[in-house]
Amino acid sequence: SAPCRGPMNSVRATTLSSVYLAMRHIFPEVPISAGAFEPLRVTGIKDTFLDAQYPRPVSGCAAEVSQRIAEAVFAALVGALPGRVTAAPAGTSGNFALGGHDPERNRDFVMYQLSGGGYGGSAMGDGLSNGCSTIGISKAPPVEIMEQTFPVLYHRYGLRDGSGGAGEYRGGFGLDYEVELRRGSARASFVMDHGRFGPQGALGGGDGAPNEVTVWRGGVPYTPEHLSKEQDIPLAPGDRVHVRTPGGGGYGNPMARDPDAVAEDVRLGRYTPEQALALFGVVLADGAVDKVATQGERRARSSFPDGPP
């Protein structure tokens, strides 16, 4: 695609770095050096959003576009290297900024939060839940620190159950948090990706859940036009921001998942018994596996006999 008007463009240096980073994930045993990247050729990016030129905005490239580039590399190579490559991770840093004035302390403030998401499943197991972005190690400070520093109150901050894509090895779960402005006035801005489509599964696995942002103003829900991207949304005391970050993609046929692993997920509240049947073809009775026969019979019980959509 050609460069866009918004900030979701990349510069050539970031595009190359993202490809190199993806290859480092796939071949971690290769010592890092200039020679490690010598065999790689990145072509076909001229005049696209992957090599944007001035005056195109590129502020979203480091935290967002770079991760989608890495995802593209994973998706291209998982079929050839199934033992090394994972399904897609959350693919977003979940940039959330809240800036305003705190009358109690008589000062302006800017609160900036990076949030985690689910990693993709792999041949080695389920994806990590609430992992940091694939291009960095930054995550939000503890909720207690945020509440002490800024005029906000967190009503929830936990895993987003059910957000991981179904698979023989499911994707990790994203984050579910809701924060309220307690006093003063503020404006909220978001730069997050995967708002329309969730991270893709691999080798028959289901996609992870997409990013979801809801802003409650005066008790009325508002969804940004670009779903997980918008700036300067005015907030008054009592207004809330609810964010549900993506889960990772699933890896492999969900009907091949260990029924005991499905039962454990249900026991921990990650999926409901109905989801266990619909996604994995596993029938549970009182939290235990009732009966699991062949994969064919499990497919027949499933809502998705040909695999998740």
C-alpha positions as CSV (number, residue, x, y, z in Angstrom):
1,S,0.0,0.0,0.0
2,A,1.0,3.6,-0.5
3,P,1.9,5.8,2.5
4,C,-1.2,6.9,4.4
5,R,-2.2,10.3,5.8
6,G,-2.0,9.1,9.4
7,P,1.1,8.0,11.4
8,M,0.9,4.3,10.5
9,N,3.9,4.5,8.1
10,S,7.4,3.3,8.5
11,V,10.8,4.5,7.4
12,R,13.2,2.2,5.7
13,A,15.5,1.8,8.7
14,T,12.6,0.6,10.9
15,T,11.4,-1.7,8.2
16,L,14.8,-3.3,7.9
17,S,15.2,-3.5,11.7
18,S,11.8,-5.2,12.0
19,V,12.8,-7.9,9.5
20,Y,16.0,-8.5,11.3
21,L,14.2,-8.7,14.6
22,A,11.8,-11.3,13.3
23,M,14.7,-13.4,12.0
24,R,16.4,-13.1,15.4
25,H,13.3,-14.6,17.0
26,I,13.3,-17.4,14.5
27,F,17.1,-18.1,14.7
28,P,18.1,-17.1,18.3
29,E,21.2,-19.3,18.3
30,V,22.9,-17.3,15.5
31,P,25.3,-14.9,17.0
32,I,24.2,-11.3,16.4
33,S,26.5,-9.4,14.1
34,A,26.3,-7.6,10.7
35,G,27.1,-11.0,9.1
36,A,24.0,-12.5,10.6
37,F,21.9,-10.3,8.4
38,E,24.1,-10.4,5.3
39,P,22.0,-13.1,3.6
40,L,18.8,-11.1,3.8
41,R,17.5,-8.9,1.0
42,V,14.5,-6.6,1.6
43,T,13.0,-5.5,-1.7
44,G,9.8,-3.9,-3.1
45,I,9.2,-1.3,-0.4
46,K,9.9,1.8,-2.5
47,D,6.9,4.1,-2.8
48,T,5.0,2.2,-0.1
49,F,4.1,2.8,3.5
50,L,7.2,0.8,4.5
51,D,9.5,3.5,3.1
52,A,7.6,6.7,3.7
53,Q,9.2,10.0,2.8
54,Y,8.9,13.4,4.2
55,P,6.4,14.9,5.0
56,R,4.5,11.7,5.7
57,P,3.9,11.1,9.4
58,V,5.8,8.1,10.9
59,S,5.3,8.3,14.6
60,G,3.5,5.0,14.7
61,C,6.3,3.0,13.0
62,A,8.5,2.2,16.1
63,A,5.7,0.8,18.3
64,E,3.1,-0.4,15.9
65,V,4.0,-0.8,12.2
66,S,7.3,-2.5,13.1
67,Q,5.4,-5.3,14.9
68,R,3.1,-5.9,11.9
69,I,6.2,-6.3,9.7
70,A,7.6,-8.9,12.1
71,E,4.2,-10.7,11.9
72,A,4.4,-10.8,8.2
73,V,7.8,-12.5,8.4
74,F,6.4,-15.0,10.8
75,A,3.4,-15.7,8.7
76,A,5.6,-16.2,5.6
77,L,7.9,-18.7,7.3
78,V,5.7,-20.7,9.7
79,G,4.8,-23.2,7.0
80,A,8.4,-23.8,6.0
81,L,9.8,-23.8,9.6
82,P,6.9,-25.0,11.8
83,G,9.1,-26.0,14.6
84,R,10.7,-22.6,14.9
85,V,8.0,-20.0,14.1
86,T,5.0,-19.0,16.2
87,A,1.6,-17.9,15.3
88,A,1.1,-14.1,15.3
89,P,1.6,-12.2,18.6
90,A,-0.6,-9.3,19.7
91,G,1.2,-7.0,17.3
92,T,0.7,-3.7,19.2
93,S,2.2,-1.8,22.1
94,G,-1.2,-0.5,23.1
95,N,-0.2,3.2,23.3
96,F,-2.7,5.0,25.5
97,A,-2.0,8.6,26.5
98,L,-4.1,10.6,29.0
99,G,-3.2,14.3,29.4
100,G,-4.9,17.0,31.4
101,H,-5.0,19.1,34.6
102,D,-5.3,17.9,38.2
103,P,-6.9,20.7,40.2
104,E,-6.2,19.0,43.6
105,R,-2.4,19.2,42.9
106,N,-2.7,22.3,40.7
107,R,-0.6,20.8,37.9
108,D,-0.8,19.5,34.4
109,F,-0.1,15.8,33.8
110,V,0.5,13.3,31.0
111,M,0.0,9.7,31.7
112,Y,1.4,7.3,29.1
113,Q,0.7,3.6,29.2
114,L,2.0,0.7,27.2
115,S,0.1,-2.5,27.6
116,G,0.8,-6.1,26.8
117,G,-0.9,-8.7,24.7
118,G,-0.9,-12.4,24.0
119,Y,1.9,-14.2,22.1
120,G,1.2,-16.8,19.5
121,G,1.1,-20.5,20.2
122,S,3.9,-22.6,18.8
123,A,5.1,-26.1,18.4
124,M,6.6,-25.8,21.9
125,G,3.4,-24.8,23.7
126,D,0.8,-22.2,24.4
127,G,1.6,-18.5,23.9
128,L,2.6,-16.2,26.7
129,S,-0.2,-14.1,28.2
130,N,0.2,-10.4,28.7
131,G,3.6,-10.4,27.1
132,C,5.4,-7.1,26.2
133,S,5.6,-6.0,22.6
134,T,7.8,-8.0,20.3
135,I,10.0,-5.0,19.6
136,G,10.7,-3.9,23.1
137,I,10.4,-4.6,26.8
138,S,8.3,-1.7,28.0
139,K,5.1,-2.2,29.9
140,A,2.9,-0.1,32.2
141,P,4.0,0.6,35.8
142,P,2.1,-1.0,38.6
143,V,-1.5,0.1,38.9
144,E,-0.8,1.4,42.4
145,I,1.9,3.7,41.1
146,M,-0.4,5.1,38.4
147,E,-3.1,5.8,40.8
148,Q,-0.7,7.6,43.2
149,T,0.8,9.7,40.5
150,F,-2.2,10.6,38.3
151,P,-5.9,11.4,39.1
152,V,-7.2,8.0,37.9
153,L,-8.7,4.9,39.4
154,Y,-8.4,1.5,37.8
155,H,-11.6,-0.6,38.0
156,R,-10.0,-3.6,36.5
157,Y,-6.6,-4.8,35.3
158,G,-6.3,-8.5,34.4
159,L,-6.1,-11.1,31.7
160,R,-8.6,-11.0,28.9
161,D,-10.0,-14.5,29.2
162,G,-10.8,-16.3,25.9
163,S,-8.8,-13.9,23.8
164,G,-6.2,-16.4,22.7
165,G,-6.8,-18.1,19.3
166,A,-7.8,-21.7,19.5
167,G,-5.3,-24.3,18.5
168,E,-3.5,-27.5,19.5
169,Y,-1.4,-24.9,21.3
170,R,-3.6,-21.8,22.0
171,G,-2.6,-18.2,21.8
172,G,-1.8,-16.3,25.0
173,F,-4.4,-13.9,26.4
174,G,-4.4,-10.2,26.1
175,L,-5.0,-7.6,28.8
176,D,-8.4,-6.2,30.0
177,Y,-8.2,-2.9,31.9
178,E,-10.6,0.0,32.7
179,V,-9.5,3.3,34.1
180,E,-11.6,6.3,35.4
181,L,-10.7,9.9,35.5
182,R,-11.4,11.0,39.1
183,R,-11.0,14.8,38.9
184,G,-10.1,17.7,36.6
185,S,-10.3,17.4,32.9
186,A,-8.3,15.4,30.4
187,R,-8.0,14.2,26.8
188,A,-7.4,10.6,25.8
189,S,-5.5,9.4,22.7
190,F,-4.8,5.9,21.4
191,V,-2.4,4.5,18.8
192,M,-3.0,0.7,18.8
193,D,-3.3,-1.8,16.0
194,H,-5.3,-5.0,15.3
195,G,-8.5,-3.1,15.8
196,R,-10.3,-4.7,12.9
197,F,-8.6,-8.1,12.6
198,G,-7.0,-10.2,15.4
199,P,-3.5,-11.7,15.2
200,Q,-3.7,-14.6,12.7
201,G,-3.4,-18.2,13.7
202,A,-1.0,-20.7,12.0
203,L,-1.3,-24.1,10.6
204,G,-5.0,-24.4,11.3
205,G,-5.1,-22.4,14.5
206,G,-7.7,-19.7,15.1
207,D,-7.1,-15.9,15.1
208,G,-6.7,-14.1,18.4
209,A,-9.2,-11.5,19.5
210,P,-8.8,-8.0,18.1
211,N,-8.1,-4.9,20.0
212,E,-11.2,-3.3,21.6
213,V,-11.4,0.3,22.9
214,T,-14.6,1.8,24.5
215,V,-14.7,5.2,26.1
216,W,-17.6,5.9,28.5
217,R,-18.5,9.6,28.6
218,G,-21.4,10.6,30.8
219,G,-22.4,6.9,31.0
220,V,-22.7,6.6,27.2
221,P,-20.3,4.3,25.4
222,Y,-18.2,5.6,22.5
223,T,-16.2,3.6,20.0
224,P,-13.5,5.5,18.1
225,E,-14.1,5.7,14.3
226,H,-10.8,3.9,13.7
227,L,-11.6,1.4,16.5
228,S,-8.3,1.5,18.3
229,K,-6.9,4.8,17.1
230,E,-8.0,8.3,17.9
231,Q,-6.7,11.4,19.6
232,D,-7.9,14.2,22.0
233,I,-11.1,12.6,23.2
234,P,-12.3,14.9,26.0
235,L,-13.0,13.3,29.4
236,A,-14.7,14.6,32.5
237,P,-14.6,13.2,36.1
238,G,-16.3,9.8,36.2
239,D,-15.6,9.1,32.5
240,R,-13.8,5.8,31.8
241,V,-11.6,4.2,29.2
242,H,-11.9,0.4,28.7
243,V,-9.3,-1.4,26.7
244,R,-9.1,-5.1,25.8
245,T,-5.8,-5.9,24.0
246,P,-5.4,-8.7,21.4
247,G,-4.7,-12.3,22.2
248,G,-2.1,-14.3,20.3
249,G,-3.0,-16.6,17.3
250,G,-3.5,-20.3,17.8
251,Y,-1.1,-22.9,16.5
252,G,-2.3,-26.1,14.9
253,N,-5.7,-27.8,14.7
254,P,-7.8,-27.0,17.8
255,M,-9.2,-30.5,17.7
256,A,-5.8,-31.9,18.4
257,R,-5.5,-30.0,21.7
258,D,-5.0,-32.2,24.8
259,P,-8.5,-32.5,26.4
260,D,-7.0,-32.2,29.9
261,A,-5.4,-28.8,28.9
262,V,-8.9,-27.7,27.7
263,A,-10.4,-28.8,31.0
264,E,-7.6,-26.9,32.9
265,D,-8.4,-23.7,30.9
266,V,-12.1,-24.0,31.8
267,R,-11.3,-24.6,35.5
268,L,-9.3,-21.4,35.5
269,G,-12.1,-19.5,33.8
270,R,-10.2,-18.9,30.6
271,Y,-12.9,-20.5,28.5
272,T,-16.5,-21.5,29.3
273,P,-17.6,-25.2,28.9
274,E,-19.6,-24.0,25.9
275,Q,-16.5,-22.5,24.3
276,A,-14.6,-25.7,25.1
277,L,-17.1,-27.6,23.0
278,A,-17.4,-25.0,20.2
279,L,-13.7,-24.4,19.8
280,F,-12.0,-27.6,20.8
281,G,-14.8,-30.3,20.5
282,V,-14.3,-31.3,24.1
283,V,-17.3,-32.2,26.3
284,L,-16.9,-31.4,30.0
285,A,-19.0,-32.6,32.9
286,D,-18.5,-31.0,36.3
287,G,-15.2,-29.5,35.1
288,A,-13.7,-32.8,34.0
289,V,-13.4,-34.4,30.5
290,D,-16.6,-36.4,29.9
291,K,-15.7,-38.2,26.7
292,V,-13.2,-37.6,24.0
293,A,-12.8,-40.0,21.2
294,T,-11.3,-39.4,17.7
295,Q,-10.5,-36.0,16.3
296,G,-13.3,-36.7,13.7
297,E,-15.9,-37.1,16.5
298,R,-14.6,-33.9,18.2
299,R,-14.9,-32.0,14.9
300,A,-18.5,-33.2,14.6
301,R,-19.3,-31.8,18.1
302,S,-17.5,-28.5,17.3
303,S,-19.2,-25.3,15.9
304,F,-16.3,-25.2,13.4
305,P,-15.9,-28.7,11.9
306,D,-13.4,-27.3,9.4
307,G,-11.5,-25.3,11.9
308,P,-12.1,-21.8,13.4
309,P,-13.1,-19.1,10.8
